[in-house]
């Protein structure tokens, strides 16, 4: 035996062990730093939501209500003017904006993470249009059916998901860009269908649905709030259960399958969860555009891709609730529907995103 060869082997083994230890330490440090950052961002978002919620309630015609009645009235513990203004008008509107924004943010982040494309969101690929077509049908012809708009919107969204998946497959695999183009085309079909409905519906129903199609929480009720709260609880739980599968799928389908992930089932489940979140939010507030498009990228920039889905939920809530407060009380612009302001914010970002991806493709 050559002693020098044994010494070299031991040195190499010790060096490799030291490198592994240092790498593990760096990864653990990065993980702890990421958790701290995500916690701080989440706390800041919660504080922003509380501030916006209070602002939305207090700026809504409460001057004639005694200050001591405002908080009890928010929980339904007062009668008369305080109950009517705060509990029946202001609180449902604020909570509907918060919950709908959370659902739009969750849906957008799910689609963007799953398809690894910032353009693949429910409103861009037509899911929101399918939900809007179903809900519009119910609102025009059977408005008295309990939860009819929500169920019809959910059915329209699921039907559109099925058509998009069927038409976007190429050689047995799903093409992301084909999915987006197919979704945009089917969205146009849904828009044409809604326009046709307007030609055969009564004038009163058309006026009501037109306000809804712009995207607004002006007519929010506690029934709608309960629908949104239930949808957020169920969809949020399902997204949490899918978190590990989505994390492995981000590494690629082959590696995810090697890690034991059932890629096909997880992809369909994530698409349906995102569609349900967007559809139920749309059925209550109308298609408030571009919230699902911008919530995910903001979350990625703040906390990274691994925690973006969880943080996109409060970010979407902040965007919609903040837009609604501004739509009601902003100087020179109020009052306008909430969807108008989110479109003004999201449309330029959408154009910039397309131009940036085109430049990247031609570079």
N, C-alpha and C positions, 0 to 999 in steps of 0.2 A: 504494500500500500504506500502510495505517495503522500506524505504528510501535508505537502503544500496543496495538493488537489483537494484533500479533505478540508483544509482551512478555507480554501476558496469557495467550496460548496457551502460550508457553514456560514461564511460571510454573505453569500448570495441569499441564503435562506433567511438570515437575520434581516437583511436589507428589504426583502420582499415582505416580511412580517411587519417591519416598521412602516413600510409604505401602506400596507393594508390598514394598519392601526391609524395612521395619519389621515387616510382617506375616509375611514369610518368616522373619525372625530370631526373632520370637516363637514361631512354629510349631516351628522347629528347637530353640529353648530348651525348649519344652514337651515335645518328643519326647525330648530328652536327659534331662530331669528324669523323664519317665515310664519310660525305660529304666533309669535309676539306681534308681528306686523299685521297679520290678519285680525288678531284680537283688537288691536288699536283701531284699525279701520272699521271693524264691525261696531265697536263702541261709538265711534264718531258718527256712523250712519244712523245708529239707534237714536242718538241725541238729536241729529238733524230731523229724523222722522217725528220725534216728540215735539220739537219746536214747530215744525210745519203743521202738525196736527192741531196744536194749540192755536197757532195763527189762523188756520182755516176756520176753526170754530169761533174764535173771538172776533174775526173781521166780518162776520156774517150777520149783521143787524142785531147785536145784543146790547145796544146802548140803553134800551128801555128796560132791560132785565137787571134786577139787583145782582151785585157781584156775588153775594152769598148763595144765589140760586143757580149759578152757572155750572159749577162742578156737580152738584146733585142732579141737575137736569140732564147732564151728559150721561148719567146712568139710569135715566128714566124715573127719578125720584121726586119730580115736581110735576105740577099740572099747569094748565093755562098757557100763557104766552111763552114761558120758559120751556115747557115741554114741547110745544109746537115748533118753536124756532130752533132749539138746540137738539133735542132728542129726535125729532121727526124730520128735520131738514138738514141741519149742519153736520151732525154726527154721521148719518148714513152717507152723505156725500164725501166727507173726508175719509171715512173708512173704506168706501168703495174705491176711491182713487188709490189709496195705499195698497189695498189687496190686489186690485187689478194690475197695478204697476209691478207688484211682486210676482204675479203669475206671468206677465209678459216677459219680465227679466229672466225668470226661470226657464220659460220655453225657449227664448232666444239662446241662452247660454247652453242649454242641452243640445240644440241643433248645431250650434257652432262647434262645440266640443266633439260631438259625435261625428260630424262630417268634415271636421278640420277645415272649415271654410267660413270666413266672417260674413259672407253673403247669404249663407244658408240659414235663414231665420223663418219662422212661421209666416210672417207677413210678406216676405219676399217670395217664398216658394208657393204661396197661394193658400196656405192652411187657414189663415185669417179670412180670406175671401170665401172659402168653402163654409166656414162657420157663419160668416155674415149672410151668405145666401140662404142657409138653413134657418137662421134666426129671423131673417127678413120675411121668409115665407110664413113663418108662424105669427110674427107680429102683424102682418097684413091680413091674414085670413082666419086666425084663431088666437087672438090676443088674450082671451080670457082663460086659456088653458094654464093651470098652475105649472110653473117651471117649464112651460112649453118652449120658450125661446132658448133656454139653456140646453134642453134635450135636443132640439132641432139643430142648434149650433154644433153640439157635440157630434151628432150624426153627420152633418155636412163636412166637418173637419175630418172625421175618420174616413168618409167616402173619398175625400180628396187625397188623403194619405195613401189609401189603397191604389188609386189611379196613378199618383205620382210614382210610387214604388214599381208598379207594373210597367209603366212607360219609360222609366229611367234606367232600366236594366239593359246592359249590353254584354253579350257573351257570358251570361250567368253572373255578372258582377254589377254592382251599382256604381254608375258614373256620377260623381258629384256635380259637375258642370251640367250634365244632361238633366239631372234632377232639378237644378235651379231653372233651367230653360223650360222644362216641362211644367214646373210649378208656375212660372210666370204666364205661360200660355193658358193653363187651366184657370188661373186667376182672372184672365181676360174673359174666359167663358162664363165664370161666375158673375162677373160684372155685367155682362150682356144679359144674363138670366135675371138679375135684379132689375135692370132697366126694363125688361119685358114685363116683370111683375108690376112695375109702376103704371104700365099702360092699361092694366086690367083691374087695378085696385081703386078704392074710393079715395077722394081727395083728403079726407081727414086722416086716414091711415098713412097716406103718402107723406103728409107733413110731419107726422110723428116719426116715421122711419127715416126721413131725410135728416132730422136732427140727430137720430141715433147713429146713422152711418158716418157722420162727421167725427164721432168719437167724443162722448161727453158723459160726465157723471152728474149732470144737472138734475136729472129725475131719479137719482138713486134712492132705493128703499131698503128697509131692513131685510126684506126677502132676498134682494140682490146681494146684500152684504153677507147673509148666511150662505148663499150659493158660493160666493167668492172665498169665504173662510173655509168651507168644507173642501173646495177644490184645491186651495193652497195646502191644506193639511194632507190630503191624499196624494197629490202630485209631488209635494215636497218629500213625503216618506218614500214614495216610489223612486224619486231621483236619488235619495240617499242610499237606497238599496242597490241602485245601479251604479253607484259611484266607483266601486272597485272595477267593475267590468269596463266602464268608460275609461278609467285610468290605464288599464292594460291595452285597450283598443287604440289608445293614442300612440302606442308603440308600433302599431301595424297589425293587420289582421292575422298574419301568420304567427307572429310572436305571441299575440293574444291567445290564439288557439293552443299554442304550445304551453301557455301558462294555465290552461284549463278553462278559458272563457268560451262560452257558447256565443260566438260572434253574431250569427244570424238572429238568434232569439233576443240577444241584448240590444241589437240595433233596432229591431222592430219594436221592442218594448220602449226604448228611449224615444223613438219617433211618435209612438202613441201617447206617451206621457206628455211630451212637449205639445202635441196637437191638442190633447185634452186641456192643458193649462191655458193655451192660447184661445181655444174655442170657448171655454167657460168664461174667461175674462171678456172676450168679445161679445158674448151673449148678453152681458150685463151692461157694459159701458160702450159698446160699439167698437169698431176697429181703430183704437188709438195707435196710430202708426209710428214706426221706427223705434219704439221703446225697446223691443226685443233685439233690434239691430245694434243699439249703442250700449246697452247695459253690460253685455258680456265683455266687449273690448275694454271698457272702463275697468271692470273687475280684474281682467288679466293684467292691465297696467299697474293696478294697485297692489295685487297680492300674488300674481302669477297664475298660470293656467290650472295648476292642481286644485286651487281653492276658488276658482272663478265662478263655478256654478252656485256655490253657497252665497258668495258675496253679490252675485248678480241679482239676487232676490231683493235685498234692501236697496240696492242701487236703482232698480226699476221702480220700487215704491217711492223713493225720493224724487225721481224724475217726474212721475205722473202727479204725485201730490204737490210738488213744487210748481209744476206747470199749471195745475188747477188753481192754486192760490194766485199765481200771476194772471191767469186767464180771468179771474174774478175781480182782482183789485189792481192789476198792473196799470201804470199811467199810460195814457194814449192808446192802449190796445183793448182794455176790458170794457164790457164783457164779451168774451169769445169762447167757443167750445175748446175744451182741453186739447182735443186732437189737432187743432190748428197750430198750437204752439209746439207740440211734439214734432209735427211735420216740418215746421220751420227750423227746428233744431236738427232733425234727423236727415232731411233731404240733402242738405249740403254735404253732410258726412257720407251719405251713400254715394253721391257723385264723386267725392274725393277718393273713396275706397275703390270704386271701379277704375278711376284714372290711375291710381297707384298700382293696382294689380295689372293693368294693361301695360304700364311702363316696365313693371317687373318681368312681364312675359316677353316683351320685345328687347329687353336688355341682353 
